[in-house]
Amino acid sequence: MSAVKERILGAVTVMSDIEAEKIWDMITKHFSFDWDSVETVSPDEWDKKMLAEIKEDPDCKSFVSSEEAMKAIGLM
């Protein structure tokens, strides 16, 4: 995965659901893509391991404002 995609995922991960919904609305409004055709998959063992590590690692608990996240991903 590219660094920019990692930053985007990281930014959205720490947002509140309301802020993430705003980002999703912005994405679907500005990018033409058949989002309904994207396959939904369950997390694999690697994903589950990463999610467990996030829950256990206090360094993964830092939060940023939606403004900081949007600046980080170049939307402001």
All heavy atoms as a GROMACS GRO file, in nm:
protein
  602
    1MET      N    1   0.085  -0.116   0.000
    1MET     CA    2   0.000   0.000   0.000
    1MET      C    3   0.091   0.124   0.000
    1MET      O    4   0.191   0.127   0.068
    1MET     CB    5  -0.089  -0.002   0.124
    1MET     CG    6  -0.179   0.118   0.133
    1MET     SD    7  -0.289   0.124   0.278
    1MET     CE    8  -0.365  -0.033   0.277
    2SER      N    9   0.050   0.224  -0.073
    2SER     CA   10   0.130   0.346  -0.081
    2SER      C   11   0.120   0.427   0.048
    2SER      O   12   0.027   0.410   0.126
    2SER     CB   13   0.084   0.432  -0.199
    2SER     OG   14  -0.042   0.488  -0.172
    3ALA      N   15   0.217   0.515   0.067
    3ALA     CA   16   0.220   0.597   0.188
    3ALA      C   17   0.097   0.686   0.198
    3ALA      O   18   0.042   0.706   0.308
    3ALA     CB   19   0.347   0.682   0.191
    4VAL      N   20   0.052   0.740   0.087
    4VAL     CA   21  -0.066   0.829   0.092
    4VAL      C   22  -0.190   0.750   0.132
    4VAL      O   23  -0.273   0.799   0.210
    4VAL     CB   24  -0.087   0.906  -0.040
    4VAL    CG1   25  -0.131   0.815  -0.153
    4VAL    CG2   26  -0.187   1.019  -0.021
    5LYS      N   27  -0.204   0.627   0.085
    5LYS     CA   28  -0.319   0.546   0.125
    5LYS      C   29  -0.311   0.512   0.273
    5LYS      O   30  -0.413   0.512   0.342
    5LYS     CB   31  -0.326   0.418   0.041
    5LYS     CG   32  -0.367   0.443  -0.102
    5LYS     CD   33  -0.371   0.313  -0.180
    5LYS     CE   34  -0.409   0.336  -0.324
    5LYS     NZ   35  -0.410   0.209  -0.399
    6GLU      N   36  -0.191   0.485   0.322
    6GLU     CA   37  -0.174   0.457   0.464
    6GLU      C   38  -0.213   0.580   0.548
    6GLU      O   39  -0.277   0.566   0.652
    6GLU     CB   40  -0.031   0.416   0.494
    6GLU     CG   41   0.002   0.276   0.446
    6GLU     CD   42   0.143   0.235   0.480
    6GLU    OE1   43   0.209   0.301   0.563
    6GLU    OE2   44   0.188   0.135   0.422
    7ARG      N   45  -0.176   0.699   0.503
    7ARG     CA   46  -0.211   0.820   0.576
    7ARG      C   47  -0.362   0.842   0.576
    7ARG      O   48  -0.420   0.882   0.677
    7ARG     CB   49  -0.140   0.942   0.516
    7ARG     CG   50   0.009   0.944   0.544
    7ARG     CD   51   0.074   1.077   0.514
    7ARG     NE   52   0.030   1.143   0.395
    7ARG     CZ   53   0.096   1.147   0.279
    7ARG    NH1   54   0.212   1.087   0.267
    7ARG    NH2   55   0.048   1.212   0.176
    8ILE      N   56  -0.425   0.816   0.462
    8ILE     CA   57  -0.571   0.831   0.454
    8ILE      C   58  -0.639   0.735   0.551
    8ILE      O   59  -0.727   0.774   0.628
    8ILE     CB   60  -0.621   0.810   0.310
    8ILE    CG1   61  -0.574   0.925   0.221
    8ILE    CG2   62  -0.774   0.796   0.307
    8ILE    CD1   63  -0.594   0.900   0.072
    9LEU      N   64  -0.599   0.608   0.547
    9LEU     CA   65  -0.659   0.510   0.637
    9LEU      C   66  -0.635   0.546   0.783
    9LEU      O   67  -0.724   0.534   0.866
    9LEU     CB   68  -0.605   0.370   0.607
    9LEU     CG   69  -0.654   0.307   0.478
    9LEU    CD1   70  -0.583   0.176   0.453
    9LEU    CD2   71  -0.804   0.286   0.481
   10GLY      N   72  -0.514   0.591   0.812
   10GLY     CA   73  -0.483   0.631   0.949
   10GLY      C   74  -0.567   0.747   0.994
   10GLY      O   75  -0.617   0.750   1.107
   11ALA      N   76  -0.586   0.845   0.907
   11ALA     CA   77  -0.665   0.962   0.941
   11ALA      C   78  -0.811   0.924   0.967
   11ALA      O   79  -0.871   0.965   1.066
   11ALA     CB   80  -0.657   1.067   0.830
   12VAL      N   81  -0.867   0.842   0.879
   12VAL     CA   82  -1.007   0.804   0.894
   12VAL      C   83  -1.026   0.715   1.017
   12VAL      O   84  -1.127   0.724   1.086
   12VAL     CB   85  -1.058   0.734   0.766
   12VAL    CG1   86  -1.197   0.677   0.784
   12VAL    CG2   87  -1.057   0.831   0.649
   13THR      N   88  -0.926   0.634   1.047
   13THR     CA   89  -0.935   0.543   1.162
   13THR      C   90  -0.954   0.618   1.293
   13THR      O   91  -1.026   0.573   1.381
   13THR     CB   92  -0.808   0.455   1.169
   13THR    OG1   93  -0.798   0.380   1.048
   13THR    CG2   94  -0.814   0.360   1.286
   14VAL      N   95  -0.891   0.733   1.306
   14VAL     CA   96  -0.899   0.806   1.434
   14VAL      C   97  -1.012   0.908   1.438
   14VAL      O   98  -1.033   0.972   1.540
   14VAL     CB   99  -0.764   0.874   1.468
   14VAL    CG1  100  -0.656   0.771   1.484
   14VAL    CG2  101  -0.726   0.978   1.365
   15MET      N  102  -1.085   0.924   1.329
   15MET     CA  103  -1.197   1.018   1.327
   15MET      C  104  -1.318   0.959   1.397
   15MET      O  105  -1.333   0.838   1.406
   15MET     CB  106  -1.238   1.047   1.182
   15MET     CG  107  -1.141   1.126   1.104
   15MET     SD  108  -1.204   1.144   0.936
   15MET     CE  109  -1.072   1.238   0.866
   16SER      N  110  -1.404   1.047   1.440
   16SER     CA  111  -1.533   1.001   1.491
   16SER      C  112  -1.614   0.948   1.372
   16SER      O  113  -1.583   0.978   1.256
   16SER     CB  114  -1.608   1.116   1.557
   16SER     OG  115  -1.649   1.210   1.459
   17ASP      N  116  -1.718   0.874   1.400
   17ASP     CA  117  -1.803   0.823   1.291
   17ASP      C  118  -1.866   0.937   1.212
   17ASP      O  119  -1.881   0.929   1.091
   17ASP     CB  120  -1.913   0.731   1.346
   17ASP     CG  121  -1.859   0.596   1.389
   17ASP    OD1  122  -1.745   0.562   1.352
   17ASP    OD2  123  -1.931   0.524   1.461
   18ILE      N  124  -1.902   1.044   1.281
   18ILE     CA  125  -1.962   1.160   1.213
   18ILE      C  126  -1.863   1.223   1.117
   18ILE      O  127  -1.897   1.254   1.002
   18ILE     CB  128  -2.012   1.263   1.317
   18ILE    CG1  129  -2.131   1.204   1.395
   18ILE    CG2  130  -2.052   1.394   1.250
   18ILE    CD1  131  -2.172   1.285   1.516
   19GLU      N  132  -1.738   1.241   1.162
   19GLU     CA  133  -1.635   1.298   1.074
   19GLU      C  134  -1.605   1.205   0.957
   19GLU      O  135  -1.590   1.248   0.843
   19GLU     CB  136  -1.507   1.325   1.154
   19GLU     CG  137  -1.524   1.437   1.255
   19GLU     CD  138  -1.407   1.447   1.351
   19GLU    OE1  139  -1.346   1.343   1.384
   19GLU    OE2  140  -1.377   1.559   1.393
   20ALA      N  141  -1.598   1.074   0.984
   20ALA     CA  142  -1.572   0.977   0.877
   20ALA      C  143  -1.685   0.977   0.775
   20ALA      O  144  -1.660   0.965   0.654
   20ALA     CB  145  -1.552   0.837   0.936
   21GLU      N  146  -1.808   0.993   0.820
   21GLU     CA  147  -1.923   1.000   0.729
   21GLU      C  148  -1.911   1.121   0.637
   21GLU      O  149  -1.941   1.113   0.518
   21GLU     CB  150  -2.053   1.006   0.809
   21GLU     CG  151  -2.178   1.001   0.724
   21GLU     CD  152  -2.204   0.865   0.662
   21GLU    OE1  153  -2.169   0.764   0.722
   21GLU    OE2  154  -2.260   0.862   0.550
   22LYS      N  155  -1.864   1.234   0.691
   22LYS     CA  156  -1.843   1.353   0.608
   22LYS      C  157  -1.738   1.327   0.501
   22LYS      O  158  -1.754   1.368   0.386
   22LYS     CB  159  -1.800   1.472   0.695
   22LYS     CG  160  -1.911   1.525   0.784
   22LYS     CD  161  -1.860   1.636   0.873
   22LYS     CE  162  -1.964   1.681   0.973
   22LYS     NZ  163  -1.912   1.783   1.066
   23ILE      N  164  -1.630   1.260   0.539
   23ILE     CA  165  -1.525   1.226   0.441
   23ILE      C  166  -1.582   1.133   0.334
   23ILE      O  167  -1.558   1.151   0.214
   23ILE     CB  168  -1.404   1.161   0.510
   23ILE    CG1  169  -1.335   1.261   0.603
   23ILE    CG2  170  -1.305   1.106   0.408
   23ILE    CD1  171  -1.272   1.380   0.535
   24TRP      N  172  -1.658   1.033   0.377
   24TRP     CA  173  -1.718   0.940   0.280
   24TRP      C  174  -1.810   1.014   0.183
   24TRP      O  175  -1.807   0.991   0.063
   24TRP     CB  176  -1.794   0.829   0.352
   24TRP     CG  177  -1.857   0.733   0.256
   24TRP    CD1  178  -1.989   0.717   0.229
   24TRP    CD2  179  -1.788   0.643   0.169
   24TRP    NE1  180  -2.007   0.622   0.133
   24TRP    CE2  181  -1.884   0.574   0.094
   24TRP    CE3  182  -1.654   0.614   0.148
   24TRP    CZ2  183  -1.852   0.478   0.000
   24TRP    CZ3  184  -1.621   0.517   0.054
   24TRP    CH2  185  -1.720   0.450  -0.020
   25ASP      N  186  -1.892   1.104   0.236
   25ASP     CA  187  -1.980   1.184   0.149
   25ASP      C  188  -1.900   1.265   0.049
   25ASP      O  189  -1.937   1.275  -0.068
   25ASP     CB  190  -2.068   1.277   0.233
   25ASP     CG  191  -2.175   1.202   0.312
   25ASP    OD1  192  -2.202   1.085   0.281
   25ASP    OD2  193  -2.230   1.262   0.406
   26MET      N  194  -1.788   1.323   0.094
   26MET     CA  195  -1.702   1.401   0.006
   26MET      C  196  -1.641   1.311  -0.103
   26MET      O  197  -1.637   1.349  -0.220
   26MET     CB  198  -1.592   1.467   0.088
   26MET     CG  199  -1.526   1.581   0.020
   26MET     SD  200  -1.425   1.685   0.128
   26MET     CE  201  -1.358   1.575   0.248
   27ILE      N  202  -1.597   1.193  -0.065
   27ILE     CA  203  -1.537   1.100  -0.161
   27ILE      C  204  -1.639   1.060  -0.267
   27ILE      O  205  -1.611   1.066  -0.388
   27ILE     CB  206  -1.482   0.975  -0.089
   27ILE    CG1  207  -1.357   1.012  -0.010
   27ILE    CG2  208  -1.451   0.864  -0.190
   27ILE    CD1  209  -1.309   0.904   0.085
   28THR      N  210  -1.758   1.020  -0.224
   28THR     CA  211  -1.857   0.974  -0.321
   28THR      C  212  -1.909   1.088  -0.409
   28THR      O  213  -1.950   1.064  -0.522
   28THR     CB  214  -1.976   0.904  -0.250
   28THR    OG1  215  -2.035   0.993  -0.156
   28THR    CG2  216  -1.929   0.778  -0.181
   29LYS      N  217  -1.904   1.210  -0.359
   29LYS     CA  218  -1.949   1.324  -0.436
   29LYS      C  219  -1.846   1.365  -0.543
   29LYS      O  220  -1.880   1.404  -0.654
   29LYS     CB  221  -1.976   1.443  -0.344
   29LYS     CG  222  -2.040   1.562  -0.415
   29LYS     CD  223  -2.057   1.681  -0.322
   29LYS     CE  224  -2.151   1.645  -0.207
   29LYS     NZ  225  -2.176   1.759  -0.118
   30HIS      N  226  -1.718   1.355  -0.509
   30HIS     CA  227  -1.612   1.407  -0.596
   30HIS      C  228  -1.545   1.303  -0.686
   30HIS      O  229  -1.472   1.339  -0.778
   30HIS     CB  230  -1.505   1.477  -0.513
   30HIS     CG  231  -1.556   1.600  -0.443
   30HIS    ND1  232  -1.601   1.711  -0.511
   30HIS    CD2  233  -1.572   1.628  -0.312
   30HIS    CE1  234  -1.641   1.802  -0.425
   30HIS    NE2  235  -1.625   1.754  -0.303
   31PHE      N  236  -1.568   1.176  -0.661
   31PHE     CA  237  -1.504   1.072  -0.741
   31PHE      C  238  -1.610   0.980  -0.798
   31PHE      O  239  -1.690   0.922  -0.724
   31PHE     CB  240  -1.405   0.991  -0.656
   31PHE     CG  241  -1.294   1.075  -0.602
   31PHE    CD1  242  -1.303   1.129  -0.475
   31PHE    CD2  243  -1.182   1.102  -0.678
   31PHE    CE1  244  -1.201   1.207  -0.423
   31PHE    CE2  245  -1.080   1.180  -0.629
   31PHE     CZ  246  -1.089   1.234  -0.500
   32SER      N  247  -1.611   0.970  -0.930
   32SER     CA  248  -1.709   0.882  -0.993
   32SER      C  249  -1.655   0.740  -0.994
   32SER      O  250  -1.551   0.711  -1.052
   32SER     CB  251  -1.741   0.929  -1.135
   32SER     OG  252  -1.624   0.928  -1.213
   33PHE      N  253  -1.721   0.655  -0.924
   33PHE     CA  254  -1.682   0.515  -0.912
   33PHE      C  255  -1.805   0.438  -0.870
   33PHE      O  256  -1.888   0.488  -0.794
   33PHE     CB  257  -1.570   0.502  -0.807
   33PHE     CG  258  -1.516   0.362  -0.794
   33PHE    CD1  259  -1.426   0.314  -0.887
   33PHE    CD2  260  -1.556   0.280  -0.690
   33PHE    CE1  261  -1.375   0.186  -0.875
   33PHE    CE2  262  -1.506   0.152  -0.678
   33PHE     CZ  263  -1.414   0.105  -0.770
   34ASP      N  264  -1.817   0.318  -0.919
   34ASP     CA  265  -1.931   0.234  -0.880
   34ASP      C  266  -1.900   0.171  -0.745
   34ASP      O  267  -1.855   0.058  -0.736
   34ASP     CB  268  -1.956   0.128  -0.986
   34ASP     CG  269  -2.077   0.042  -0.955
   34ASP    OD1  270  -2.153   0.075  -0.861
   34ASP    OD2  271  -2.095  -0.061  -1.023
   35TRP      N  272  -1.924   0.248  -0.637
   35TRP     CA  273  -1.890   0.203  -0.504
   35TRP      C  274  -1.965   0.078  -0.464
   35TRP      O  275  -1.917  -0.002  -0.384
   35TRP     CB  276  -1.917   0.315  -0.402
   35TRP     CG  277  -1.828   0.432  -0.427
   35TRP    CD1  278  -1.863   0.549  -0.487
   35TRP    CD2  279  -1.688   0.444  -0.395
   35TRP    NE1  280  -1.753   0.632  -0.494
   35TRP    CE2  281  -1.645   0.570  -0.439
   35TRP    CE3  282  -1.596   0.358  -0.334
   35TRP    CZ2  283  -1.515   0.614  -0.423
   35TRP    CZ3  284  -1.466   0.402  -0.319
   35TRP    CH2  285  -1.426   0.528  -0.363
   36ASP      N  286  -2.084   0.057  -0.520
   36ASP     CA  287  -2.161  -0.063  -0.487
   36ASP      C  288  -2.098  -0.189  -0.542
   36ASP      O  289  -2.129  -0.299  -0.497
   36ASP     CB  290  -2.304  -0.049  -0.538
   36ASP     CG  291  -2.381   0.061  -0.466
   36ASP    OD1  292  -2.354   0.082  -0.346
   36ASP    OD2  293  -2.466   0.125  -0.530
   37SER      N  294  -2.007  -0.175  -0.640
   37SER     CA  295  -1.943  -0.293  -0.698
   37SER      C  296  -1.821  -0.339  -0.618
   37SER      O  297  -1.764  -0.443  -0.648
   37SER     CB  298  -1.900  -0.265  -0.842
   37SER     OG  299  -1.791  -0.173  -0.844
   38VAL      N  300  -1.782  -0.261  -0.517
   38VAL     CA  301  -1.666  -0.298  -0.436
   38VAL      C  302  -1.704  -0.416  -0.347
   38VAL      O  303  -1.801  -0.410  -0.272
   38VAL     CB  304  -1.617  -0.179  -0.351
   38VAL    CG1  305  -1.503  -0.222  -0.260
   38VAL    CG2  306  -1.576  -0.064  -0.441
   39GLU      N  307  -1.625  -0.520  -0.357
   39GLU     CA  308  -1.652  -0.641  -0.280
   39GLU      C  309  -1.624  -0.618  -0.130
   39GLU      O  310  -1.524  -0.560  -0.093
   39GLU     CB  311  -1.562  -0.754  -0.330
   39GLU     CG  312  -1.578  -0.884  -0.257
   39GLU     CD  313  -1.480  -0.991  -0.303
   39GLU    OE1  314  -1.396  -0.963  -0.390
   39GLU    OE2  315  -1.488  -1.102  -0.250
   40THR      N  316  -1.714  -0.664  -0.047
   40THR     CA  317  -1.694  -0.659   0.097
   40THR      C  318  -1.629  -0.789   0.140
   40THR      O  319  -1.676  -0.898   0.103
   40THR     CB  320  -1.829  -0.643   0.170
   40THR    OG1  321  -1.891  -0.522   0.125
   40THR    CG2  322  -1.810  -0.637   0.320
   41VAL      N  323  -1.520  -0.777   0.213
   41VAL     CA  324  -1.451  -0.897   0.260
   41VAL      C  325  -1.433  -0.890   0.411
   41VAL      O  326  -1.426  -0.782   0.469
   41VAL     CB  327  -1.313  -0.914   0.192
   41VAL    CG1  328  -1.328  -0.937   0.043
   41VAL    CG2  329  -1.224  -0.796   0.218
   42SER      N  330  -1.425  -1.005   0.471
   42SER     CA  331  -1.400  -1.013   0.615
   42SER      C  332  -1.250  -0.998   0.640
   42SER      O  333  -1.169  -1.033   0.555
   42SER     CB  334  -1.447  -1.148   0.668
   42SER     OG  335  -1.585  -1.162   0.650
   43PRO      N  336  -1.213  -0.948   0.758
   43PRO     CA  337  -1.070  -0.935   0.787
   43PRO      C  338  -1.002  -1.071   0.792
   43PRO      O  339  -1.060  -1.168   0.843
   43PRO     CB  340  -1.068  -0.868   0.925
   43PRO     CG  341  -1.206  -0.868   0.976
   43PRO     CD  342  -1.297  -0.901   0.864
   44ASP      N  343  -0.882  -1.078   0.736
   44ASP     CA  344  -0.806  -1.202   0.742
   44ASP      C  345  -0.725  -1.204   0.872
   44ASP      O  346  -0.736  -1.115   0.956
   44ASP     CB  347  -0.717  -1.219   0.619
   44ASP     CG  348  -0.614  -1.108   0.604
   44ASP    OD1  349  -0.589  -1.033   0.701
   44ASP    OD2  350  -0.556  -1.098   0.494
   45GLU      N  351  -0.644  -1.307   0.890
   45GLU     CA  352  -0.568  -1.321   1.015
   45GLU      C  353  -0.473  -1.203   1.036
   45GLU      O  354  -0.454  -1.157   1.148
   45GLU     CB  355  -0.492  -1.453   1.017
   45GLU     CG  356  -0.583  -1.574   1.029
   45GLU     CD  357  -0.677  -1.565   1.149
   45GLU    OE1  358  -0.632  -1.534   1.260
   45GLU    OE2  359  -0.798  -1.589   1.130
   46TRP      N  360  -0.411  -1.154   0.929
   46TRP     CA  361  -0.319  -1.039   0.939
   46TRP      C  362  -0.396  -0.916   0.987
   46TRP      O  363  -0.350  -0.844   1.076
   46TRP     CB  364  -0.254  -1.014   0.804
   46TRP     CG  365  -0.162  -0.896   0.803
   46TRP    CD1  366  -0.188  -0.773   0.752
   46TRP    CD2  367  -0.032  -0.888   0.860
   46TRP    NE1  368  -0.081  -0.689   0.772
   46TRP    CE2  369   0.017  -0.758   0.838
   46TRP    CE3  370   0.050  -0.979   0.927
   46TRP    CZ2  371   0.142  -0.716   0.881
   46TRP    CZ3  372   0.175  -0.936   0.969
   46TRP    CH2  373   0.219  -0.806   0.946
   47ASP      N  374  -0.512  -0.891   0.928
   47ASP     CA  375  -0.595  -0.778   0.970
   47ASP      C  376  -0.634  -0.790   1.117
   47ASP      O  377  -0.628  -0.692   1.193
   47ASP     CB  378  -0.723  -0.769   0.886
   47ASP     CG  379  -0.697  -0.739   0.740
   47ASP    OD1  380  -0.597  -0.672   0.710
   47ASP    OD2  381  -0.777  -0.784   0.656
   48LYS      N  382  -0.674  -0.909   1.158
   48LYS     CA  383  -0.714  -0.931   1.297
   48LYS      C  384  -0.598  -0.907   1.392
   48LYS      O  385  -0.616  -0.849   1.499
   48LYS     CB  386  -0.769  -1.072   1.314
   48LYS     CG  387  -0.903  -1.093   1.245
   48LYS     CD  388  -0.948  -1.237   1.257
   48LYS     CE  389  -1.076  -1.261   1.180
   48LYS     NZ  390  -1.116  -1.402   1.184
   49LYS      N  391  -0.478  -0.948   1.351
   49LYS     CA  392  -0.360  -0.927   1.434
   49LYS      C  393  -0.333  -0.777   1.449
   49LYS      O  394  -0.306  -0.727   1.558
   49LYS     CB  395  -0.239  -0.996   1.373
   49LYS     CG  396  -0.113  -0.980   1.454
   49LYS     CD  397   0.004  -1.048   1.387
   49LYS     CE  398   0.130  -1.019   1.468
   49LYS     NZ  399   0.251  -1.054   1.401
   50MET      N  400  -0.340  -0.703   1.337
   50MET     CA  401  -0.316  -0.559   1.342
   50MET      C  402  -0.421  -0.490   1.430
   50MET      O  403  -0.387  -0.401   1.508
   50MET     CB  404  -0.317  -0.499   1.201
   50MET     CG  405  -0.195  -0.536   1.121
   50MET     SD  406  -0.175  -0.454   0.960
   50MET     CE  407  -0.330  -0.388   0.920
   51LEU      N  408  -0.546  -0.528   1.418
   51LEU     CA  409  -0.652  -0.467   1.499
   51LEU      C  410  -0.630  -0.495   1.648
   51LEU      O  411  -0.650  -0.406   1.731
   51LEU     CB  412  -0.789  -0.519   1.454
   51LEU     CG  413  -0.836  -0.472   1.316
   51LEU    CD1  414  -0.959  -0.551   1.273
   51LEU    CD2  415  -0.862  -0.324   1.315
   52ALA      N  416  -0.586  -0.617   1.680
   52ALA     CA  417  -0.557  -0.650   1.819
   52ALA      C  418  -0.442  -0.566   1.872
   52ALA      O  419  -0.446  -0.516   1.985
   52ALA     CB  420  -0.526  -0.799   1.833
   53GLU      N  421  -0.337  -0.549   1.790
   53GLU     CA  422  -0.223  -0.468   1.831
   53GLU      C  423  -0.263  -0.322   1.854
   53GLU      O  424  -0.215  -0.258   1.947
   53GLU     CB  425  -0.112  -0.477   1.727
   53GLU     CG  426  -0.041  -0.611   1.726
   53GLU     CD  427   0.062  -0.624   1.615
   53GLU    OE1  428   0.085  -0.527   1.541
   53GLU    OE2  429   0.119  -0.734   1.603
   54ILE      N  430  -0.351  -0.271   1.770
   54ILE     CA  431  -0.399  -0.134   1.786
   54ILE      C  432  -0.470  -0.119   1.921
   54ILE      O  433  -0.448  -0.021   1.992
   54ILE     CB  434  -0.492  -0.094   1.670
   54ILE    CG1  435  -0.410  -0.078   1.541
   54ILE    CG2  436  -0.569   0.033   1.702
   54ILE    CD1  437  -0.494  -0.065   1.416
   55LYS      N  438  -0.552  -0.216   1.957
   55LYS     CA  439  -0.625  -0.209   2.083
   55LYS      C  440  -0.530  -0.216   2.204
   55LYS      O  441  -0.556  -0.157   2.307
   55LYS     CB  442  -0.728  -0.322   2.091
   55LYS     CG  443  -0.846  -0.302   2.001
   55LYS     CD  444  -0.944  -0.415   2.014
   55LYS     CE  445  -1.061  -0.394   1.920
   55LYS     NZ  446  -1.156  -0.504   1.924
   56GLU      N  447  -0.421  -0.291   2.188
   56GLU     CA  448  -0.329  -0.313   2.300
   56GLU      C  449  -0.220  -0.208   2.311
   56GLU      O  450  -0.160  -0.192   2.417
   56GLU     CB  451  -0.265  -0.451   2.287
   56GLU     CG  452  -0.366  -0.564   2.297
   56GLU     CD  453  -0.310  -0.698   2.254
   56GLU    OE1  454  -0.188  -0.706   2.225
   56GLU    OE2  455  -0.387  -0.794   2.247
   57ASP      N  456  -0.190  -0.136   2.203
   57ASP     CA  457  -0.078  -0.043   2.200
   57ASP      C  458  -0.125   0.098   2.234
   57ASP      O  459  -0.200   0.159   2.158
   57ASP     CB  460  -0.013  -0.044   2.061
   57ASP     CG  461   0.112   0.041   2.052
   57ASP    OD1  462   0.142   0.116   2.148
   57ASP    OD2  463   0.181   0.032   1.950
   58PRO      N  464  -0.081   0.153   2.348
   58PRO     CA  465  -0.126   0.288   2.386
   58PRO      C  466  -0.082   0.396   2.286
   58PRO      O  467  -0.146   0.500   2.278
   58PRO     CB  468  -0.063   0.310   2.523
   58PRO     CG  469   0.044   0.209   2.535
   58PRO     CD  470   0.010   0.095   2.444
   59ASP      N  471   0.023   0.371   2.210
   59ASP     CA  472   0.066   0.468   2.110
   59ASP      C  473  -0.033   0.481   1.994
   59ASP      O  474  -0.029   0.576   1.918
   59ASP     CB  475   0.204   0.433   2.055
   59ASP     CG  476   0.314   0.454   2.158
   59ASP    OD1  477   0.293   0.535   2.251
   59ASP    OD2  478   0.418   0.388   2.146
   60CYS      N  479  -0.121   0.384   1.981
   60CYS     CA  480  -0.222   0.388   1.874
   60CYS      C  481  -0.347   0.462   1.917
   60CYS      O  482  -0.447   0.462   1.846
   60CYS     CB  483  -0.258   0.247   1.831
   60CYS     SG  484  -0.126   0.160   1.749
   61LYS      N  485  -0.343   0.526   2.030
   61LYS     CA  486  -0.461   0.593   2.083
   61LYS      C  487  -0.457   0.744   2.063
   61LYS      O  488  -0.533   0.816   2.122
   61LYS     CB  489  -0.478   0.564   2.232
   61LYS     CG  490  -0.485   0.417   2.266
   61LYS     CD  491  -0.608   0.354   2.212
   61LYS     CE  492  -0.613   0.207   2.255
   61LYS     NZ  493  -0.704   0.128   2.186
   62SER      N  494  -0.366   0.793   1.979
   62SER     CA  495  -0.361   0.938   1.958
   62SER      C  496  -0.466   0.979   1.856
   62SER      O  497  -0.491   0.908   1.759
   62SER     CB  498  -0.222   0.980   1.911
   62SER     OG  499  -0.189   0.917   1.791
   63PHE      N  500  -0.529   1.092   1.880
   63PHE     CA  501  -0.635   1.139   1.794
   63PHE      C  502  -0.600   1.277   1.738
   63PHE      O  503  -0.526   1.352   1.800
   63PHE     CB  504  -0.767   1.148   1.872
   63PHE     CG  505  -0.818   1.014   1.914
   63PHE    CD1  506  -0.786   0.962   2.039
   63PHE    CD2  507  -0.896   0.939   1.829
   63PHE    CE1  508  -0.832   0.837   2.078
   63PHE    CE2  509  -0.943   0.814   1.868
   63PHE     CZ  510  -0.910   0.763   1.992
   64VAL      N  511  -0.653   1.305   1.622
   64VAL     CA  512  -0.634   1.436   1.561
   64VAL      C  513  -0.772   1.490   1.527
   64VAL      O  514  -0.868   1.415   1.512
   64VAL     CB  515  -0.547   1.429   1.434
   64VAL    CG1  516  -0.407   1.381   1.466
   64VAL    CG2  517  -0.610   1.342   1.327
   65SER      N  518  -0.779   1.620   1.514
   65SER     CA  519  -0.907   1.679   1.474
   65SER      C  520  -0.933   1.649   1.327
   65SER      O  521  -0.841   1.614   1.252
   65SER     CB  522  -0.903   1.830   1.496
   65SER     OG  523  -0.814   1.890   1.403
   66SER      N  524  -1.056   1.663   1.285
   66SER     CA  525  -1.087   1.640   1.144
   66SER      C  526  -1.012   1.740   1.057
   66SER      O  527  -0.970   1.707   0.946
   66SER     CB  528  -1.238   1.648   1.119
   66SER     OG  529  -1.289   1.772   1.158
   67GLU      N  530  -0.991   1.862   1.108
   67GLU     CA  531  -0.916   1.962   1.031
   67GLU      C  532  -0.772   1.916   1.010
   67GLU      O  533  -0.719   1.924   0.899
   67GLU     CB  534  -0.918   2.096   1.103
   67GLU     CG  535  -0.848   2.207   1.027
   67GLU     CD  536  -0.859   2.341   1.096
   67GLU    OE1  537  -0.974   2.386   1.117
   67GLU    OE2  538  -0.754   2.398   1.129
   68GLU      N  539  -0.708   1.866   1.116
   68GLU     CA  540  -0.570   1.816   1.103
   68GLU      C  541  -0.564   1.698   1.006
   68GLU      O  542  -0.472   1.689   0.924
   68GLU     CB  543  -0.516   1.772   1.239
   68GLU     CG  544  -0.489   1.886   1.334
   68GLU     CD  545  -0.455   1.836   1.474
   68GLU    OE1  546  -0.532   1.757   1.530
   68GLU    OE2  547  -0.349   1.878   1.524
   69ALA      N  548  -0.660   1.609   1.014
   69ALA     CA  549  -0.663   1.493   0.925
   69ALA      C  550  -0.683   1.538   0.780
   69ALA      O  551  -0.615   1.487   0.689
   69ALA     CB  552  -0.774   1.397   0.966
   70MET      N  553  -0.772   1.631   0.757
   70MET     CA  554  -0.798   1.678   0.620
   70MET      C  555  -0.674   1.748   0.564
   70MET      O  556  -0.641   1.732   0.446
   70MET     CB  557  -0.920   1.767   0.617
   70MET     CG  558  -1.048   1.688   0.642
   70MET     SD  559  -1.196   1.788   0.651
   70MET     CE  560  -1.215   1.836   0.481
   71LYS      N  561  -0.604   1.824   0.648
   71LYS     CA  562  -0.480   1.887   0.603
   71LYS      C  563  -0.377   1.782   0.568
   71LYS      O  564  -0.306   1.792   0.468
   71LYS     CB  565  -0.425   1.982   0.710
   71LYS     CG  566  -0.499   2.111   0.721
   71LYS     CD  567  -0.440   2.200   0.830
   71LYS     CE  568  -0.521   2.327   0.846
   71LYS     NZ  569  -0.470   2.409   0.958
   72ALA      N  570  -0.367   1.677   0.650
   72ALA     CA  571  -0.269   1.571   0.629
   72ALA      C  572  -0.291   1.497   0.498
   72ALA      O  573  -0.195   1.454   0.434
   72ALA     CB  574  -0.271   1.473   0.746
   73ILE      N  575  -0.416   1.485   0.457
   73ILE     CA  576  -0.444   1.413   0.332
   73ILE      C  577  -0.467   1.508   0.214
   73ILE      O  578  -0.504   1.466   0.106
   73ILE     CB  579  -0.561   1.314   0.347
   73ILE    CG1  580  -0.691   1.384   0.384
   73ILE    CG2  581  -0.526   1.207   0.447
   73ILE    CD1  582  -0.812   1.293   0.389
   74GLY      N  583  -0.440   1.637   0.238
   74GLY     CA  584  -0.443   1.735   0.128
   74GLY      C  585  -0.580   1.782   0.087
   74GLY      O  586  -0.599   1.828  -0.026
   75LEU      N  587  -0.679   1.774   0.175
   75LEU     CA  588  -0.813   1.820   0.143
   75LEU      C  589  -0.840   1.962   0.190
   75LEU      O  590  -0.948   2.015   0.171
   75LEU     CB  591  -0.918   1.725   0.200
   75LEU     CG  592  -0.917   1.584   0.140
   75LEU    CD1  593  -1.015   1.495   0.213
   75LEU    CD2  594  -0.949   1.589  -0.008
   76MET      N  595  -0.740   2.026   0.252
   76MET     CA  596  -0.754   2.164   0.298
   76MET      C  597  -0.630   2.240   0.259
   76MET      O  598  -0.524   2.193   0.248
   76MET     CB  599  -0.772   2.171   0.449
   76MET     CG  600  -0.910   2.123   0.492
   76MET     SD  601  -0.934   2.145   0.669
   76MET     CE  602  -0.981   2.315   0.673
   0.00000   0.00000   0.00000
